[in-house]
Amino acid sequence: MLQARGVLKKELLSHLRAKRTIRRSRHASLKRDGLGQIKDAVSISERPACVEDRAVPGHWEGDLIAGSNGSYIATLVERHTRYVMLAKVANKDTSSVVSALIKQAHKLPRELYKSLTWDRGKELADHKRFKLATNADVYFCDPHSPWQPGSNENTNRLLRQYFPKGTDLSVHSQAKLNAVARELNERPRKTLSYETPAERFGACVASTS
């Protein structure tokens, strides 16, 4: 009986060694996927004080919200006015996302697109092309700290009322995204003394002309 137990134990160990799944930490998975490894990334800690305290307009925070079937929408929020812009993206690859962000930036006066802060996702790996096309500085959140661009995080929560998790975001046209952004921009905000982002941003646009 003892020998049988020993044989059984040996067979079980052999089975486990052959079949077990190797565990990896979350951070190891992130490293393997390339997340958090943006080449020549400038840290959010290097943003000027005027960006941190929202003293002047023209500094944006951006991110992607995800849907089903690999669908995404790029979201942008201006820190000083909380003005929102949404961009339709074909997919999450850096070429598509950076091209969409450049297109949005070119809709605005240069004075109102001075910097962009983004998470460390690979979708902004080609940040140098964005800076070259827009002359806007790009800052990245600390690794594993996607909450740091707080204005954008708060806006993304509001956007889930329009674009629920698990739905296909690719079905929405750019015109639809513009309409949703306009609705958010026309909501009075307590933090803006009950002015709307559209009113605040419009005043900034007028001052540049």
C-alpha positions in Angstrom: 0.0 0.0 0.0 2.8 2.4 0.9 4.5 1.7 -2.4 1.3 2.2 -4.3 0.8 5.6 -2.6 4.4 6.5 -3.6 3.7 5.5 -7.2 0.5 7.5 -7.2 2.2 10.6 -5.8 4.9 10.3 -8.5 2.3 10.0 -11.3 0.4 13.1 -9.9 3.5 15.2 -9.7 4.5 14.2 -13.2 1.0 15.2 -14.5 1.1 18.5 -12.7 4.6 19.4 -14.1 3.4 18.6 -17.6 0.0 20.3 -17.4 0.1 23.2 -15.0 -0.3 26.8 -16.2 2.6 29.1 -15.4 1.4 32.1 -13.4 2.5 35.5 -14.3 2.0 38.7 -12.4 -0.1 41.5 -13.9 3.0 43.7 -14.2 4.8 41.0 -16.1 1.9 40.8 -18.5 1.9 44.5 -19.0 5.6 44.4 -19.7 5.2 41.6 -22.2 2.5 43.5 -24.0 4.7 46.6 -24.3 2.4 48.7 -22.2 4.1 51.4 -20.2 7.2 51.2 -22.5 6.7 54.3 -24.7 10.0 55.4 -26.1 11.1 58.9 -25.1 8.0 59.4 -23.0 7.9 62.7 -21.0 6.4 62.1 -17.5 3.3 63.9 -16.3 5.5 65.2 -13.4 7.2 67.5 -15.9 4.1 69.3 -16.9 4.5 73.1 -16.2 2.7 74.6 -13.2 0.2 76.4 -15.4 -1.0 73.1 -16.7 -1.3 71.6 -13.2 -3.4 74.4 -11.8 -5.5 74.9 -15.0 -4.5 78.5 -15.1 -4.5 78.8 -18.9 -6.4 77.1 -21.7 -5.0 74.8 -24.4 -3.9 71.8 -22.3 -5.7 68.5 -23.1 -6.1 65.1 -21.5 -6.9 62.1 -23.7 -7.7 58.5 -23.6 -9.6 55.7 -25.4 -12.9 54.2 -24.3 -13.4 50.6 -25.5 -16.4 48.7 -26.8 -17.0 45.3 -28.2 -15.4 43.8 -31.3 -12.2 45.8 -30.8 -14.0 49.2 -31.2 -12.8 52.4 -29.6 -13.5 56.2 -29.3 -10.8 58.7 -28.6 -11.8 61.2 -25.9 -10.3 64.6 -25.3 -10.9 67.1 -22.5 -9.4 70.6 -22.2 -8.3 71.1 -18.5 -9.1 74.8 -18.2 -12.7 74.7 -19.6 -13.6 71.0 -19.5 -14.4 71.2 -23.1 -14.9 67.8 -24.7 -13.9 66.5 -28.2 -14.5 63.0 -29.4 -12.8 61.3 -32.3 -13.8 58.2 -34.3 -10.9 55.8 -34.6 -10.7 52.8 -36.9 -8.8 50.7 -34.3 -6.3 51.0 -31.5 -3.1 51.0 -33.5 -0.9 54.0 -33.1 -1.2 55.1 -36.7 -5.0 55.3 -36.6 -5.2 57.0 -33.2 -2.4 59.6 -33.8 -4.0 60.5 -37.2 -7.4 61.0 -35.5 -5.9 63.2 -32.8 -4.0 65.3 -35.3 -7.2 65.9 -37.2 -9.0 67.1 -34.1 -6.1 69.4 -33.1 -6.1 71.0 -36.5 -9.7 72.1 -35.9 -8.5 74.5 -33.2 -6.4 77.6 -33.0 -2.8 76.8 -32.3 -3.1 78.7 -29.0 -5.7 76.3 -27.8 -3.7 73.1 -28.4 -0.5 73.4 -26.4 -0.2 70.0 -24.8 -1.7 66.6 -24.5 -1.5 64.2 -21.5 -2.2 60.5 -22.2 -2.0 57.1 -20.5 0.9 54.8 -21.3 -1.0 52.7 -23.8 0.7 51.7 -27.0 -1.8 53.7 -29.1 0.3 56.8 -28.5 3.6 55.1 -29.2 4.0 57.5 -32.3 3.7 60.6 -30.1 6.6 62.2 -31.9 4.5 62.3 -35.1 1.7 64.0 -33.2 4.0 66.6 -31.8 5.6 67.3 -35.1 2.2 67.8 -36.7 0.7 69.9 -34.0 3.6 71.5 -32.1 1.9 70.3 -28.9 3.9 68.8 -26.1 3.0 65.3 -25.0 3.1 64.0 -21.4 2.4 60.5 -20.2 0.9 59.3 -17.0 3.1 57.3 -14.6 3.1 53.5 -15.3 -0.1 51.8 -14.0 -1.6 55.2 -13.1 -4.4 55.8 -15.7 -6.4 57.8 -13.1 -3.9 60.7 -13.2 -5.6 62.7 -16.0 -8.6 63.3 -13.7 -10.6 65.5 -16.1 -10.6 62.9 -18.7 -11.5 60.0 -16.3 -14.5 62.0 -15.1 -15.6 62.7 -18.6 -15.3 59.1 -19.6 -17.6 58.1 -16.8 -20.2 60.5 -18.2 -19.7 59.2 -21.7 -20.7 55.7 -20.6 -24.3 57.0 -20.4 -24.1 57.3 -24.2 -21.7 54.5 -25.0 -22.3 51.6 -22.5 -19.6 49.1 -21.9 -19.9 46.0 -24.1 -21.5 47.8 -27.0 -20.0 48.2 -30.5 -18.6 51.7 -30.7 -17.8 51.4 -34.4 -21.4 51.9 -35.3 -21.3 55.6 -34.2 -20.5 58.1 -36.9 -18.3 61.2 -36.3 -21.4 63.3 -36.6 -22.9 61.3 -33.7 -19.8 61.7 -31.6 -19.9 65.5 -32.3 -23.5 65.6 -31.1 -22.7 63.8 -27.9 -19.7 66.1 -27.2 -21.9 69.1 -27.9 -24.5 67.9 -25.4 -21.8 67.5 -22.7 -20.3 70.9 -23.6 -23.6 72.6 -23.1 -24.2 71.3 -19.6 -23.6 73.9 -16.9 -20.8 72.8 -14.5 -20.6 73.7 -10.8 -16.8 73.7 -11.1 -17.2 76.5 -13.8 -19.5 78.6 -11.6 -22.4 77.0 -13.5 -21.2 78.2 -16.9 -20.9 75.6 -19.6 -17.7 74.3 -21.1 -18.9 75.6 -24.5 -19.2 79.2 -23.1 -15.8 79.0 -21.5 -14.1 77.5 -24.5 -15.9 79.9 -26.9 -14.5 82.9 -24.9 -11.0 81.4 -25.2 -11.5 81.0 -29.0 -12.7 84.6 -29.3 -9.6 85.8 -27.4 -7.3 84.2 -30.0 -8.9 85.8 -33.0 
